[in-house]
Amino acid sequence: MDKNTVIREAILNGLYSQDYPGHNLLTPQLVTNQAASTIWQTIQDELQHCRHFTWAVAFITTDMLVPLKALLADLAEQGVSGTLLTGDYLGFNTPQTFAELMKIPNLTVRIVGQPGFHAKGYLFDHGDYQTAVIGSANFTRAALLQNTEWALRVSSRTDASLTKQLSDQLAALSQASQPLTAQWLAAYQAEWQPLPAAKQSAPAPAAPIAANQMQRAALASLRQLLASGAHRGLVVSATGTGKTYLGAFAVKDFRPRRFLYVVHREQIAKKTLASFRRVIDGSASDYGLLTGNRHDWDAKYLFATVQTLSQPGTLAKFAATAFDYILIDEAHRATAPSYQDLFDHFQPQFWLGMTATPERMDKQDVYALFDYHLAYEVRLKEALAAGMLAPFHYVGVQDYEQDGEVVTETTGLRYLVSDQRVRYILDQMDYYGYCGSQARGLIFCSRQEEARELAAKFSAAGHPAIALTNEDSPRRRQRAVQRLEAGNIEYIVTVDLFNEGVDIPSLNQIIMLRNTQSAVVFTQQLGRGLRKFPGKDYVTVLDFIGNYQNNFLIPLALNQDTSRQADRARQEVQLPATIGVSTITFRRVAAERILQSLAAIKLDSLRELRTAYQDLHRRLGRPPLLFDFYRYGEVSPLVFAENSRLANYGEFLARMGEPVRLTTHERAVLSFLTKELVNGKRPHELVLLKLLLTAQEHQCSQEELVAALRKRGAYVSPAVLQSVDDILSLRFFAVKAGKQTRRDQYGGTPLVVHSGLVDYRLAPALAAALAAHPQFGELVNDAVDTGLALSENYDASQQFTIYQQYDRKDVCRLLNWPLDVSAPMYGYRVGEQECPIFITYRKEDDQRRNAIYNNQLENGRSLRWYTRSPRHLSSPEVQRLLATDEHGRPRVKLHLFVKRSDAVGKQFYYLGPATIQPGSVKEERLGAKQKAAVGMELQLAQPLSVRMRRLLFEED
């Protein structure tokens, strides 16, 4: 079909009738900001595929220019340029915005002089057609990523009436505009006034402080810890995520007779006292300070500095049991001798430690101080998504390269501090800019000599900087921070000194000039700049990426990705997601270097798993279970479950040297749970097992099961209840897997007995093993709890969740089929009511049998698919596929699963139900032997998202 027909039918589909074939690129669409896609993603996609662009946008903010600059820098190398028509309406656009726009060499900016210029349109030229995105969205972070905005994306041919109207309007605006120049900007800046703040008739009364969602979860965890009889606990929470208020809520919840708060600075103690009083309330006389200047000995809520409190004479004034609740803030400092004196002296009912950085560079064990009770951890990604931190714009740029020499782990100092590299770094820092009138940045480099030399050369170039190393005294470090905050210097250059325990709220730039050694260190360094601060709308993060072996850690750290799936990490590089209103962008060369690093590492190797296990073991003070990895680990529990070299987690523990002793039957049961249910792709079996494991005599009724499923929002039908029986009785697995059936590999006996069709109970052998062997019971409960937690990633009200991944065996189970027929399924299987279709879009070898079918995304709107051969239109299998009922509706529901290539593994993305397009069915001869097959176009019920189209169907 020619492109003219495709465009015409796509427009008719969007504006006239859905009976016409749609097109995920060309059909007119309403573009909004949603969890799966944003207006910015649509604009990004259009930019990356256009030949030229012209925008007419009234309002622009600097908080979206950083990712735009990165994208346009790559487009400049491809010869793509654009024009931006904007203006000075209402003085909304700041002088800084115009100054930043002038830095973009392939963007022509023109100032529209018409009064009331308030347009919001983005036009992209694709050669023989044009696409416009027109609606309510200005080029601001809120409009493109977060706000409720509507924009219509519509495409038309170059000779269409709409195209002419748009061209005429843009030409008229351009005619009424003038170029953005330094002279115009100077005049504008001289007259510009900030927009007046909104007036309030009267100050609103202070609202009661309420715990947010994360704080409520942490409080519940602390209550559970206290109920278990624990006397110490640690909360890890990123800087700026509300640790102080969380501590106040925890103390209010505990209702202590007397409370003691300890920190290292009087200023923090005073601020914390005020925050606690706002939460707990009570008389002012109940609150007091114990510092060098104040000695409120009898206060019910006492806020002390460690320097004063740890003095022998001061400690002697307090009995060991004077306080029943003690909170140590900045607990990563608690390994110091002064804090140890407190631990030796006091005997409260509970010690609570709070810190953002428990991993210390000196290897001191903060977790041990709090009995390895990690009560809760607020992760950086969650905090950003919740708006608790300042957003960041991360750009991964290629490090300096000269004559083919790229920075590596072994690059000499002379190259690292060469004038050419310093100039390149400063140019990149200037191009991407920062929020505010002056740079306040932290620069992390690879060695101390480099830090000193870079600071000197930055200063000589007009960017005052100070190098700090671990050789500098605390007093000099503090003085340097004060000078940075005061604006006397622009940068502090260091190695790892400021990974932990530093708080510089005004930071607006983080510059990384070193190899990423660990995801933890990367996250700590990124987090240094994320505390909110008046006037700080975002933080610019520039990562200069050399040819480092550990580059693969960058996408894992940025996305807090614990999956250890190379395919997912590649997606995070090629199609970076947003985190709240924070953006991640990789320049083309930088992305290539990360992908090269990914290709050279096996992310789920036993060596990597051992390292992750040892790290979590150290943090918890005991062998971690799968659920511990779900809550706290740097590796997802799925990595253990899906590892072909591990039958179950008990086997892994044994390999780690733990004394795990399981019978053959117990190992088989754990293998079944690990390989079949831990993934959480359907909660039904897990819900039943949890009911039976926790019920007296290990039994429950079908009515109780149905009620529990409905409480979780899971769908219930006779078919799925029968399928649960088939799975837990192991009948589903009565198929050959080598010399044995898989049922035999899983022990050969049911886990659950369904008697009288109404009652469920654990099989006698399983119940006896649980009673006789507590370690086995712990591992069974761990697997079930982990599976239930992971099931939250899926929509339990449906058989399949759109855009989630499934393998053929998963699909057989979730279709409620009585047997696992995945092995002989190949590309599809026509059932009585449903037919799953599995398509590998790219064949790795054109000579392979299935490569001849040439499955293709036809014009971006439907998938051309072929049956196996030999098949004819008259074949019973084909007839079942094409059969309709008396109303013309298909008798067999098609489910479409697609993966990009065989290289990504066995998992396919579920794209949703599909229908066969009338008139597209044709018998064809394929391959060298010209065998007959039937081809047809499959139309997706749900339009493919921009992200999934790029992920599955576009060239790299």
N, C-alpha and C positions, 0 to 999 in steps of 0.2 A: 504494500500500500504506500502511495507516495505521501510526502510530508504535508502537501496541501490538504489532502483528505484527512490526515491525522489531526491537523490543527482545526479544520472545520468541524469534525465530529467531536473533538475535545471541547470546543466552544459551545456547541449545541448541547453537549452533556451537562455543562455547568450552568447554562443560561436558558435552556429550553426543555430538555427532557433527559432523565437518566437512562432512557432506553438507548441513547447513543453511547458508543464506547467512550469511556473517560481516559484521561492521561494524567499521570501523577505530576507531570511537569507543565503541561499546557492547559489543562482544564482550569477554568476560573475557580479560585479557592479563597475562602476566608482564612486569613492567617492571624493567629492569636498567640499569646504566651501561655504555654501549657507545660506540664512536667516533661513531656516527651519531646517537645519542640518549642522554639521561640521565634519571634519575628527576626531576631538577630541571626539565627541559624538559616532562615530563608534568605536573608540578604547575603550572608556569607556564601551560600550555595550559588546564588546568582552571580556574585562577583567572581567566583572561581571558574565559572563557565562562560563568561561574557567576553566580548571583544572590546567593548567600551561601555562606560556608564555615565549617566547624567542624573544628578540628584537636585531636587529643589526642596530644601528643608529649612524651615525657619529657625528652629531652636536646636542648638548643639551644646553638649557639655563635654568637658575634658575627660570625664570618667568612662567614656567609650572610645576615646581616641587611641588608647594604647593597643587594644586588639586590632583596630582598624589599620593602624600604622604597620603592624606586623604583616597583615594580609596584603596590604598594598605594596609593601617592600618585595614580597615574592612576585606579585603581579607585575611590578616594574621590570623584573628580570625576564618576564615573558612578553614585554612590550605592550602591556595593557595599561591604559590611563583613563582618567575620568575627569568630569567637571562637577563642581559643587556650587549651586546657587543658594546663597543664604543672605542674611541681612542683619540689621541692627534693631529690629522691631522690639520695642519695650526695653531695650538694653539688656535683653536676656543673655545674649552671648557675651561672655566676658572677654576682655582683651587677651587674657591668657589662652582662651580657646582659639582665637584668631592666630595668635603667635604659634601655637602648636600646629595648626593647619598649614601654616606656611612652611613647616619643616618637611612636608610630604612632597617629594619632587614630581611624582606622576599624578598629582591632583591639582587641577586648576580651580582656584577659588574665586568666585565673583560675588560682589556685594550688590544685591538688588536694592535699588533706590525707591521702589514703590512703597508708599505708606501702607501699613497694614499687611505687609507680606507675611503670610501665615501658612504657606504650603507645606505638605508632608508627602512628597512623592519620590520614588526611587525607580529610575528607568534604566534597563539593561539591554544593550544591543547584542544580539546573538547572530548577526549576519542577515539571514533571511527572515527572521522574526524578532520581535522585541517583547520583553516582559516588563510590566510595571507593577510595583507594589505601592498602592496608594491608600491612605487611610488616616488614622489618628496619631500615628507614631512619629514623633520627632526623633532625632538622632541623640537620644539620651539613654543612659543605662537603665533607668526605671522603665522607659517606654519600650525598649527593645528586649528586655529580659524579664520584667516583673509585672508591670501594670496591666490592668484589663484594657487592652487596646484592640481595635479591629483594623485590619488592613486587607484589601482585596488584591490578590495576585492574579493578574490577567495578562494573557499573551495575545498578540495579533501579528499578522503579516506586515511587512514593511509598507505595502501598498494599501493597507486597511484604513478605514475612516478614523478609527480610534488612534492609530499610530500618527496620522496626520494631525489630529487635534492636539495630541501630546507634543508633537514636534513644533507645531505653531505656538503653543503656549510657552514652551521652553525657549524658543527663539525670541518671543516677545520679552520674556523675563531677562534673557541674556542681553537683549538690546537696551533694556532699561537698567543695566548693571554696570559696574566698573570692577576692574581687577583688584584683588586684595594686595596691597603693597605696604611696604614699611611706612610710607608717608601717610597713607590712609589710617593705618593702625595707630600711629603716633597721635593723629588728630582725634581719633575715636577714644583713645585712652585718656587724653587730656579732658574730655567732656563726660566720660562714662561715670555713672553712679550705680552702685549695687542696687538691686531690687530691694525695696523696703520690705522688712519682715512683716508678716501678718500681725495685725493688731489684735490684742485680746482685751475684752471689756474689763475683765478682772482676773487676777491670778486664780487658777483652779486650785481647790484644796488638794493637798497631797493625798494621793490614793494609797490605800493600804498596800503594802508590798505582798505580792502573792508569788508562790513558787512557780517557776516555769516548768515545762514538761520534763526537761532534763533534770532539774532539781528535784522534782517529785519522784522520778525514777531513782535518783541517788538516795533520797530519804528512805524510800522503801527498802533499798538494799542495806542501808545502815540499820534500819529496824530489824531486818532479818539477821544481820550479823550480831546485833546485841542479843536477840532472842536465842541465838545459838550458844551464848555464853562467852563470846569473845570479849577481850578487854582492850584490844587495839584494832585500828582500822585505818586504811590509807585511801584517800580520794585523789585521783589524778584528773586535773581539769586545766585546759589550756588557759594561758593568761588572758584575762578579759572576759571569761565565760561565767562570771558570777560566783566565784569561789566564796567570797566574803558572805554574800547573802545565803548561800547554801550552808555555810557554817552556822550562821545565825538561826536558820530554820532547824538545823540539826540540834542545836542547843535548846531551842524552844520546845522541840519535840521531846527531848530527854527530861526537861524540867529539873535541872540540877539544884542541889542545895547551895553549892557555890561552884563557880565556873572560873577557869583560868585560860587566858589567851596569851600565847607567846609568839613574838616575832622579833626580828633583828633591828627594826628601825622605829623610833618613837613616832614619826609622822604616820607610818602605817597603823600603829596601835591607836592613834587618835582617830583616824578615819574609820577604822574598824569598829571602835566603840560607838561612833555615831550611827553606823549602819546597823549594828546589833540592837541598839536602843530603838531604832525605827521598826524593827521586826518584832522584838520581844516586848517593847513598851515597858512600863513601870516607872518608878520614881527615879529622878536623876541621881539621888543619893545611892541607888543600888549599883551605879556604874562608877568605876574608878580606874586610875592609871597607876602603874608602878614603873617609873622611869627615873632617869637621873634628876628630873625636876619635880616629879610628883610621887607621893608615897601614900596612896589611898589603901592602907593595909586591910581595912575591914569591908571593902566593897564586895557585894555579892557576885558581881560580874567584873573581874579584874583583868585589865589589859596591860601586859608587861613586856618590857624589852628583855631579851635574854641576857644582855650585858649587865643589867641591874639585878635581875632575878637570880642569876647564877652565882652572885657573890656569896661567900660562905656566911657572912653576917645576915644577909637577906634571907637565905634559905632557912637559917636557924629560927627565924620568926614564924615559920609555917610548919605545922604538923604534917606528917607524911600523908594523912588522909584529909587535909584541909579542903581539898577540892575533889569533887566526885566526877568532874568532867574537865579534861584539859585538851585544848586544841593547839597544835603546833602548826603555824602558818609557814609557808616556804620550807616545807619539811625536808627538802633536799639538803638543807643546811644542818639537819638534826644529827648528822654523824659527828659534828664538831664536839670537842671536849666540853664546852660550856653547856650544850644541850644534854650531853651524857650525864652531867651532874644533876640535871633535872630528873632524868629518867631514874637515876639511882636514888633520888630523895623522895619523890612523890609516889603515892599509891592510889590513884583515882580509880573509879569504877571503869572509866573508859578514856583512852588516849585516841584522839583523832588527828591524823596528819593530813595536810593538804598541800599539794604542789602541782606545778605545771610540768616539771622536768625531773622525774624520779631517776632517770638514767644519768648518772654523774660521770664526768670525764675521769675522775680519780678512782672509779670502780668501787667506791664505798656503797654498801648495800642498804639503801633506804628501805626497801621492802622488808628486810629482816627486822628493822627497828619496830615495825608495826605488825610483827608476827605473820608476815606474808598475807595479811588479810586485805586484799585489794577490793575495797567495798564498791567502788564505782570508778569509771573512767569516761570523761567527756571527750570524745574524739573531735579533732580539728574540723573534719568535714561536716560533722553534725552541727557543730557550733557555728560554722559559716552559713550553712543552710538555714539555721534558725535566726540569723541576723545578730548573733551575739558578738561578732568580731567585725573589724573593718574589712571590707572586701579587698581582694587583691586582683591585679591583672598580671599574670605570669606570662613571660615570653621566653621561650628557649631559642637563643640565637647561637649561630656557629661561632666558636672562638676564632681568634685571629689565625690566618693561614698565609704563609709566604713561601713562594717557590715550592709548593707541595708539602711544606712542613707544617704539621698540625700538632697542637698541644696534646701531649699524652701524660701519663703518670710519671714518666722519666724525663720530661723536657727540662733542659737546663735553666738555671736562674737567668742567664744572660738573655735568653729568648723571652722568658716570662715578663721581664721588666724592660724590654727593648722599647725605644721611643715609638716605633711603629705600632706595637701592640697597645701601648698606653694610649696613643692617639685614637686607635680603633675603638678601644673600650670607652673612652670619653665621648667619642662621636655617637656610639650606640646609646650611652646614658643620656646624652642630650636629645637624641631623636625621640626616644620613648618618654622622656620627661618624668614628671612627678606631680603630685597634688600639692598645691600651695605655692607660695612665693619664693621659697628657698628649699634647696635640697637638704634633707637630713637623712643620711644613709649609713647603713652598715655594709661593709664589704668583707666577704669571707674569701680568703685565698689559701694557698696550699702549704706555705712555709713562712717562717718568721722573717727571713731575709727578704722575701718577696713583699711582705707586708710593709716593712720599713721603706723599701725602695719605691714601692707604689705610692705610699703616702707622700714621700718627698716629691715625686714627679707630678702627682695630682696637685699638690700645693703650688709647685712651680708653674703649672698650667692655669692657675687661677681658681682652683677648687681646694680650699684649705682642708687638709686631712691630717689625722694623727694615727700612727700605728700603735696598737696595744698588743702585747703578748703576755704569756704567763710569767715572764720575768719582771713585769711591771708591778708596782705595789698597788694594793687596793685603793690607796689615796689617789694615786695618779689615774687609775681607772675611773674613779668617781669624778675626778676633776675633768677628765675628757668627756664623760657623759654630760656633765653640767655645761661644758662649752658647746657641745653639739646641740643640746636643748636650747641654749641661749642664742644660737645662730652664729657663734663665733667661728665655728668650723662647719664644714659640710659633711665630712665623712670620717668614720672610724674604720680603719683597716685592721683586720685581725685574722686569726686562723680558726681556732675553736673556742676562744675565750668566752664569747657571748652566746654560746649554744644554750646556756641554762642560767636561770636566776637573775636575768637582767630585765629591767622594765623601762623602756624609753618610749612612752606613748606617742611622741611626736614624729617617730620615724615614718618617712614616706617613700623610702627606697631600700630594697634589699638587693645586693649585687653578689652573685655567686661566681667566683673565679677559680673553682677547684673541682676536683673529682668528687662525685657523690659516694661517700664511703658506706653509708647505711641509710635506710629509709627513716630511722629514728632521728639521726642527726639532721637530715634534710628537713624534716618536719619541724624540728626545734629551731633551726635557723630561719625557716620561713615564718614561723610563729612569732619571731622577735618583733616584727613590725605590725602585728595585727590587732593590737589593743586600740580601742576607739579613742579618738582625741578630737576636740572641737576643731572644725574646719578640715578634718582629714576625711575625705570621701572615699579614698582608696589608697592602696599601696602598690607601687610599681615593683615588680620582681623580675630582674633580668638574670638569666642563667646562661653563662657562656659555656657552651658544650663543646668540649674537645673530643678527641678520639679515645675516650676512656672505656675500659672494660666494664665498669659498673654503670654505664649510662642507662641500662635496663631498669635501674632502681627509680629513675626519675618519674615515669608515669605511675609506677606502683605507689610511690610516696605521695604524689600530688593527689591521687584519687583514693588514697588509703585502700588500695586494691589488695585484698588478701587471697584472691582466687588462684594465684600462681598459674594462670592460663596465659600462654604466650599469645594466643589469638586475641584475648581480651586486652592485653597490654598493647598489642599492635593497634587495636581500635582506639585506645586512649591516646595514642600518638597521632594517628591519621584523622580521627574524628573526635577531637577533645570535647569533653562535656563542660557545661558550666556548673559551678557549685554555688547555689543561691544566685547572687549577682557577681560572683567572682568568675573570671574567665581564664582559660588556659590556651595558649597558642604556641605552636612550634613552627619556626621558620623551616623551609624545605630542607636545607642542608643539615640543620640540627636534628630534624626528624629522621633523616637517613642514617645519621650516626647512632641514634637510639635504636633504630630497627636493626642495624648491623650488630649492635651489642646484644639485642634480644635473640638474634639468630644463633649467637655463639654460646648461649647459656641455656641450661635445662632448669627451668624454674621450679619444677616439682621433683628434683632429684632427691634421693635419700639424704645426701649431704646437706641440701638446703633445709629439709625437714628436720634433720638432727639439730641444726643450728637454731631453728625456730623453737624446737622443743626445749633445748637447753636454756634459751633466753626466757621462755615462759616459766620453766621450772625454777629458774633463779628468782623470778618476780613473785611466784606463788609460794615458794618454799616447799613444794611437793610435786609429784608427777602430775602434770596437767592432763585433764581429760578433754574429749572432743568439745564439750560445751565450754570449757575454758578457752579453747581456741576461737570459738564463736564470739565470746564476750571480749577477750583481751588480746588474742594472738595476732601476730603479723602474718599468719597463714590461716586460710579458711579451713574448717574441718572437712570440707569437700575434697581438699587436696589429698587427705589421707584416704577418704572413702573411694576416690576415683583412681588411686594409684594401683596399677596392675600388679605391682610387686608386693602389695600388702593385702592379705586376705581380710584383716580386720584390725582395729586399733589395738586390741590386746597383743597381737603379734608385733606391732610396732613398739609397744612398751617393752616387750621382751627383748627386742633388738637394742633398745636403749639401756639394757641392763637391769630393768626392773623385774622383781620376782613374780612373774605372772605364770600361774599354773592352772591351765584349763584342760578339761577332758576333751576328747574328740568331738563329742556332741556339743559341748559348750562353744568350742571354736567354730563349729558349723553354724550354730545359731547366730553367733556374733557376725560371721561372714555374711549371712543372709541379711541381717539388719543393716550392716555397713554398706553392702553393695546394692541393695534393693530399696531401702527405705530412708536412709539418712539424708538423701538428697532433697527430701521434703516436697517432691513434685506433686504428690497427692497426700493429704493429711489423714485420710480415712483409716488406713491400717494403723497409723501411729496413735490416733485418738483412741481406737479400741484397745491397743496394747497398754496405753497409759491408764485407761480405766481399769483394766484387769490387774496391772501391776500394783495399783494403789488400793484396790478394793479388798475387803475382807474375803478370804477364801478364793481370791483371784477369779471372781465371776461377776457378770453383769447381764442385764437384759438387753434385748434389741431396742426396746423403748429408750433405755438410758443412752445407748449408743447414738440413736437418731437425735435425741435431745442435745447431746454433746456436739455432734456434727453441726446441727443447726445453730448452736451457740457460736460456733466458729465461722458461720456464714458459708459452710460447705453444702454443696448440692447433695440431695439424697434421692435415690431411686432404687427400685428392685434390682436393676442391673448392676449398680455400683456396690450394693450390699452383697450380691452374689460374687462379684469380683473380689471383694475383701475376703470372703470365704476362700476363694480359689487361691489367693495369694498366701494367706496365713496358714492354709492347710498344705501348701506347697504343690497343689495340683497344677497350678499354672506353669510350674517349672518341670513338668514331666516330659522334657524333650532332651535329646542327646546333646551333650557338651563334651566332646571327646569320647573317652571310653565309658563315662558315666552320664547319667542324666544330671541336669543341674539340681533337681530335687534331691538326689543322693548326695551331691556336694554340699547341700545345705542341711544335711542330717537325715533326710528321708522320712522324718516324722513331723506331723503338724505342730505348729506353735500354739494354735488355738483350736478348740473343739467347739463346734456350733451344734448344740444338741436341741432336739425338739423344735428347731427352726426359730426359737425365740430367745434362748439363753446362750451366752458365750462364757467359756472358761478357759484358763490356760491349760494346755495339755499336761497330763500328769508328769511326764518326764521333765518338762521345762519347769514346772512348779517345784518339783523335788530338787532340781539343780539350783534354783534360786534360793531355796531354804537351806541347802547344804553348803553353799559357796558364796559368801558375801561379796567377794571380789568379782565374781561373775555377775551377780546382781547389780553391782555398781556400774559395770561396763554396759549391761543391757539398758539400765535406766538412762545412762549417759547417751547412748545411741538414740533412744526414743526422744529424749528431751532435745537433743541437737536437731533431729529431724523435724520436730514440731516447730522449733525456732526458725529453721530454714524454710519451712513451708509458708511463712509469712510473706515470702517473696513472690508467691503465686496467688492467683485468684481462685480460691477453692469453690466458688459458685459455678465455675465452668470446668469442662474437662481439660482444656488447655488455656494457657495465658498468652495473649498476643505478644510476640517478639521475645518470648522466653525460649530457651533451648531444650531440646529433647532428642534422645536417640531412639532407634527403632524399638528397642525393648520397652522403653518408657511408654511409647505410643501404644503398643499392644496392651499394656496394663491399663493405661488411662482410657482406652476405648472399651474397657471391660470385656475383652476377649478372654475365653476360658484357657487358652494356651499361649505361651510365648512362641510366636511363629516369626520372630524377627530374623532368625538366621537365613531362611530361604526367601525372605520378603523381597530383597533387592530394592527396586524403585517404587513399588506400590503393592497393595493387596486390596482387592475388591471384596469387602464384606457384605453382609446382608443389608446393612443400613448405612455404613460408613466406609470410606476408602481413604486411607492416608497415602499421600504422594510425596516421595522424597526426591528432591532434585539437587544434584551437585552442579552448580552453575558453571564452574570451570573444571574441565577435565585435565588432570596432570599429564596424561599421556594420550595423544590422539589415536593411538593404536588400540587402546583399551576398548573392551566390548561396548561399554555404555557411552563412549565418546561419540559414537556415530549418531546418537539421537539429537545432538545439537539443540539441547534445551536453551531457549533464549528469551530474553525480555523483549517482546515484540514492541518496538516503538515506545518502550517505557510504560506501557499501560496494561499489558497482559503477558502471560508467560506461555510461550509455545512449548507444548509438551507432547511426548510420544509414548505410546504403549510399548511393551516389549515386543520382540519379533520371534516367530512369525505370528502376526495378528491381522485379522481382516475386519471389515465393518460388520460382517456376519458372525464373528466369533462371539460365543456366549459371554465371555468376560466383557467385551466391548459393548454388547447389547445391555448388560446390566449397568454399565457406566452411563449409557445414554438413556436409559428407561425413565419415563415420567409417569406421574399418576394421572387421574382423570382431570385434574386441574392444570396439567402441564408442568407441575413441579417435579424436580428431580427426585427419584426414589432413593438414590444413594448420595449422602452428603460427603463432599470432598474436603479434606483437610490438607493444606499445602505446607510442606516443610522444606526449607531451602538452606543450603550452606554454600559458602563461597567456593571452596575447593576441598579436596580430600586432605590437604595439608593441615586443615584446622581441626581434624579429629572426627569423632563419630557424631557430634552434636549438630542438630539442624535447628534453625530458627523457625518458629511457628508464625506464619504470615496470615493465618486465619482461614476461614472457609473460602472456597472458590466455586465458581460455576463454569460450565462449559459454554462458550459463546456459540449461539446458533449460527450455522453456516460456516463455522471454522473447522468442522470435522472432515478429515480427508485421509483416505488410505494412500500411503506413499511407500516407495521403495528406497531403502536406506542401506548404506555401507557398500563395501566392495562386492558382497554377494547379493546385493539388491533384494534383501528380505523385506517382506511386507510388514508395515507397522501402521498404526492409526495415529495421526497427529491432530491436535486440537488446541485451541487457545483457552487458557484458564484465566478467568477474570476474578480478581480478588474482591471479596465483599467489602473489605475495608481498604481505602486507598493507602498505598505504601508511604510511610513517612520518609521525609527527606533523608534522615539519618540511615534508615535501613536500606534505602535505595543505594546510597553511596557505599554502604558497608558491603552489600552483597553483589551489586551488579556493575559498579563502575571500575574502570581501570585504576591501578595504583598511581 
